[in-house]
Amino acid sequence: MQTTLQEEIRAFVLHTIVEDMNHPLDLEEVTDASPMGTGGIDLDSLSLIELTMRLERRFGVEFPDTDIEPVGAMTLSELVADVVERGATA
């Protein structure tokens, strides 16, 4: 069961991808097990950078440059958990 913060991060990620980044995505097909990169949400490296920058601003976390590529290998739920572990604040 997700906490309120996890739900907020998940909603922010999906809203950012679909609305702000104009990435076509069928939200009914997205699950917590959907990979952020190839074979899932399918974000390219520039989109991953943009997403992490937006997460940094919104939730007060930091993604060093070396942490961007691994985000593409994460599932949606792993990304949410990672943002929480980095000390996200609402």
N, C-alpha and C positions, 0 to 999 in steps of 0.2 A: 504494500500500500504506500502510495506516495504522500509526502508531506505537502503542505501548502506551498512551501518554497520550491520544491521539486515540480509541482504542477505549474507554478508560475514560470519557471525556467523553461519547461517543456512547451508551454503555450507561447512564450516569447520566441523560442527557436523556430517553431513552426510558422508563427505570424511573420517573423522577419524573413524567412526563406520565401514564403508565398507572396506576401504583400509588399515588403520593402525591397526585396531583391528580385522580384518578378520571376521566380523560379517555378515553372509549372509542376504542380504536385497534387495528386489526388489524396487528400487528407484521410479519406475513408480507407485507403490502402496502407497508410503509414501506421506502423506499430512501434512499440518500444524496442523491438528487435531489429528494426530497419537500420541498415548501415548508413552512415552519413555520406559515404563515398560511393564508389562503383557498386552496382547491384542493389542499390537501395534508394536513398534520397538523391544520390548522384551529384553531389557538389564537387566542382573542380577546385583546384588549389586556390585560385583567386577568390572564389566564393567562400571557401573555408576561412581564408584570412579576413574577409569582410565580416563573416559571422562571428569569429572570435573577437574582433575589434568591437563589435556591437555588444557582445556579452561582457567584455571588459568594462565598457562604459556603463552599461545598465546595472550590472551586479557587483561592480567593484573588485573584479578578479584580474589576474594577469596570466596571459598566455605568452611565454617566451617564444621567439621564432622557432626554436627547436621542437616546440610542442604542437605546432600547427599541423604538420604531416600526420602524426598519430591520430588527430581528431578525425581524419578521413576514414580511418580503420575502425573507429568506435561506432557502436550502435547509438540510437537516440537515447536510450536509457543510460548507457555508459557516459555519454556526453553530459547529460543532466547530473549524474552522480559526480562526475569530474568537476563540474562547475561548483557544486556544493562543497566538495573537498577542498577546492581552492579558496574557500571562505566567502562564498556568495552572500550578499546581503540584499534584502528585499527593498 
